[in-house]
Amino acid sequence: MKHIVKIITLLMVIATVWVGLLQTSTIPRSHTWLLPIYCVVSLGCYGLLMVGVGLMQFPTCPQEALLLQQDIIEAKGYLKQKGIDVSVS
């Protein structure tokens, strides 16, 4: 619940600043109307950047890969005992 309150507060602050800019005409009106679009595009770029950074820093887990291979071998043995053919052709 606390997280949603932070998000709503941030959105209200952004909306207040935007309306304030529209009212005071500090920035040309044509640019002010485009600010929400700039914010959405910037947020999208930030999201893509974070996904890219996360993929570049994705850890490899060689021990987990070995455990997974052992589990696969164990499962194939179990299925073979039950009479199910799982061989790759």
Order of alpha helices (4+ residues) and beta strands (2+ residues): alpha-alpha-alpha-alpha
